[in-house]
Amino acid sequence: MGKNKDTMKRVLKFISPYKGKIILMLLMAFFTVAFTLYTPILIGEGVDTIIGPGNVKTKALLRILGTLAMVVLGTAVTQWIMNLLTNQVTYGVVQDIRSQAFSHLQEVPVSYIDSNQPGDILSRIVADVSQFSDGLLMGFTQFFTGVITILGTIGFMMSISVKISLIVILLTPVSLFVASFIAGRTFQMFKEQSEKRAEMTSLVEELVGNQKVVQAFSYEERARERFGKVNEELRVCGIKAIFFSSITNPSTRFVNGLVYTSVGIFGAFVVMRGGMSVGQLTSFLNYANQYTKPFNEISGVVTELENALACAKRIFDFIDTPAQEPDVADAVELEKADGSVNVENISFSYRKEVPLLQNISIDVKPGQRIAIVGPTGCGKTTMINLLMRFYDVDKGQIVVSGHPIRELTRDSLRRNFGMVLQETWLKAGTIRENIAYGKPDASMEEVIQAAKHAHAHSFIKRMPQGYDTVITEDGGNISQGQKQLLCIARVMLMRPTMLILDEATSSIDTRTEIKVQQAFAELMEGRTSFIVAHRLSTIQEADRILVMKDGNIIEQGRHEELLAKGGFYAGLYESQFAVS
């Protein structure tokens, strides 16, 4: 319950900037309720003008009907304004929360992204926020009007009959107790439902994104089993949450039925004794009905609010995830690196109990081409992550252009590196926009020149609209090799001081690879380059080859030197070119 209150406090902080609109919304709610509550009085007065057959006060009745029409119109106008303000506040708050969540996504360390399912993060930012907005919208539209209606109804009922009003008020706590008792037990159920919904989102994203692999390995049946299991768990969670929340409304309606019956019976006796008129009893019964109705609505609101708060907690849990360590207060802005990189006795591991890199030292001169090779899991890509400061070293330091990278701003450090990775990424948009991703103000001539250097120009010109051809998210309508060529063209347009090529030509055919390597040779001229490769044929011209195994550099030197040693590198090279 304490966590629930904390979540509510944080929601109220997001609501506070809209207090002006909320005050106006409450004012409209007040007028809406006032008009609504005035209606039974007019109906009661109208009833009292009809004394009997042939004895109707026509003028008074027409006057009352005219007033009633104005009240109904006023109710419609104020309710429309209230709903308009409600939507503005609700979706404004939701936009603020989603914006903060997405902004935080840009600040969380890469370690968080690596250790959490993308589907779970997606579910928190998209699905949970949407669920929260539904609950918040219902809260604004029904909760406030419900409370005002209850208070206003009590006032009008007291003006007609204090005794009967007391009967209604004394039975109210029973309804409230029933609603709170049930709703208080649904929060955890809705929280579990949100978590299972996130798990399903993650699974569906995984299976849909890799459908070709699923079919290629005949994984369809196991995929259905996995989905069926999660779907069943979500069904059970949903049934529990909905069942317990659904009994709230019928329970309060039962109590409210008792209230209405009590008022009718007691009021009839009062009328017979001359304590009130039939019209007044009619008004009172209308008020009794209006008095109990908000409790039903509020009970439903409480249920939705519990669901909304459960979703909000998941969002806030993500927002509360520690951001990456900020740049130091006096961090240096590295305008243009000279290309020197010194790795000084660094050690690093993703998990403390599993050592990875141990006491690595490298002295890289400006313009050198450094190749990093070794078996899978030896730490090649980890070295790249540390150079880009996606992770920070546990021991030692990395120095770029004479500055320890911890003393540089991350943005300026990364601007000096150009990266082409094995895992390509393209955004939904034109080919030109994707090439100019890091330099949006690039001219068409610059884009074309970069594409030509990457040997992408020829296939781009064959596309339906050339450089204006729209490709889907992640380039789904072009081949993997073509995607990689576009990523290479993107870096060639940037022409950074230093390069990182992580299996950059892995998805390109041999003929194209030769051309791209020539382009890379031109690009790397005078630039410090780090090349991670499994194809040893692509790194023979490197100034130095670092051979890694089990987190250590076990050999280093030029291609010919390492072959002459006949060590681990020579074995790797021979295994790739062995004739079977």
Secondary structure, 3 states (H helix, E strand, C coil): CHHHHHHHHHHHHHHHHHHHHHHHHHHHHHHHHHHHHHHHHHHHHHHHHEEECCEECHHHHHHHHHHHHHHHHHHHHHHHHHHHHHHHHHHHHHHHHHHHHHHHHCCCCHHHHHHCCHHHHHHHHHHHHHHHHHHHHHHHHHHHHHHHHHHHHHHHHHHHCHHHHHHHHHHHHHHHHHHHHHHCCCHHHHHHHHHHHHHHHHHHHHHHHCHHHHHHCCCHHHHHHHHHHHHHHHHHHHHHHHHHHHCHHHHHHHHHHHHHHHHHHHHHHHHHCCCCCHHHHHHHHHHHHHHHHHHHHHHHHHHHHHHHHHHHHHHHHHHCCCCCCCCCCCCECCCCCCCCEEEEEEEECCECCECCEEEEEEEECCCCEEEEECCCCCCHHHHHHHHCCCCCCCEEEEEECCEEHHHECHHHHHHCEEEECCCCCCCCEEHHHHHCCCCCCCCHHHHHHHHHHCCCHHHHHCCCCHHHCEECHHHCCCCHHHHHHHHHHHHHHHCCCEEEEECCCCCCCHHHHHHHHHHHHHHHCCCEEEEECCCHHHHCCCCEEEEEECCEEEEEECHHHHHHHCCHHHHHHHHHHCCC
